[in-house]
Amino acid sequence: MFALEFPPINELIRWRDLFTSFNKISIIACLAAFGSMLLFFLASRKDPLVAPTGSRNLAERSVEFIERDIVMQTMGKDGIGWTPFLLSLFLFIYFCNLPGIIPILQMPATARMAIPLFLALVVWVIYNAVGFRHNGFKYIGAMVWPKSVPVGMRPLVGAIEFLSNIVLRPFSLAVRLFANMLAGHMLLVTFAFLSNAMFTAQTKQMFLRPMGVLPLFMLIFLTAFEVLVGFLQAYIFTILTAVFINSARHIEH
Amino acid sequence: MEALIHIAAAAVDPADAKKANAAIGAGFAYGLAAIGPGIGIGYVVGKAIEAMARQPEAAGMVRTTMFLGIAFTEALALIGFVVFILLGL
């Protein structure tokens, strides 16, 4: 039998710094930011009067996706001004998630807590600012003393609402993205590691080595699954942002 | 459960015993954290499919709401996963 020595977590999600506090994660994050900028820069240089092709097609499709499937579904027509913010948020997260399945890179940048946490804090600041701007100090008032529930329930509901709005929302937003991408990364590592260990096992039993194709098939399937998860998590992060902004604008409901 | 703790206690080195206990705890933490959200997500998706089958023209709206519901339900399982990572590795 062979002993399977799983590498420690720091080996899986850490690389040596290229120079001080700049590692592979930072490279992927920079690539994601510049990549989405480049996409729209290339798209804007094309002739808008002819039928869109190539990069312009992709850019128009992504704008349409944000407008139709995220803004219109959650905020309605008067939220259409939020499209640029949501679009850049979506593209950045998506391009950070994708390297998890791209060979050589093989690491979703959102699988480290820093990026999801920062994005969640940005969203937190924005929706609270929107709440104060649209409702003034009624924003806090309506949150801790909601008029739409019976008087006896108000302190309880108010406390829960306040906690949920101020603490739990950014926390769960960050942890959801982080844990999903980390879990996906760990799954891929586990199955890659397992199939490697089985192919190279020092064993007398002849059937054991070919069995390594089983985790390999699982690895291929999970890689396809990660494509879906990367997209879905970017979508969920963006749509939750839209929902939070909308609920901060209409606090009375 | 008790048998597992006995196995963990049988390790001579106290550091090893602590590590073994942490590993057992991590396994239970994730396993227990997955039960509730598993039921919850099943319920959400099942109801959403029912709604889509009854009224296919509302499928887009139902799908958006379904993803929202899944996201909220799933958060609990993911917190369990984070605890698992923190304890076990």
Boltz contact constraints between the chains, C-beta under 6 A:
constraints:
  - contact:
      token1: [A, 9]
      token2: [B, 89]
      max_distance: 6.0
  - contact:
      token1: [A, 73]
      token2: [B, 64]
      max_distance: 6.0
  - contact:
      token1: [A, 172]
      token2: [B, 75]
      max_distance: 6.0
  - contact:
      token1: [A, 175]
      token2: [B, 78]
      max_distance: 6.0
  - contact:
      token1: [A, 176]
      token2: [B, 75]
      max_distance: 6.0
  - contact:
      token1: [A, 176]
      token2: [B, 78]
      max_distance: 6.0
  - contact:
      token1: [A, 179]
      token2: [B, 78]
      max_distance: 6.0
  - contact:
      token1: [A, 179]
      token2: [B, 81]
      max_distance: 6.0
  - contact:
      token1: [A, 179]
      token2: [B, 82]
      max_distance: 6.0
  - contact:
      token1: [A, 183]
      token2: [B, 81]
      max_distance: 6.0
  - contact:
      token1: [A, 236]
      token2: [B, 67]
      max_distance: 6.0
  - contact:
      token1: [A, 236]
      token2: [B, 71]
      max_distance: 6.0
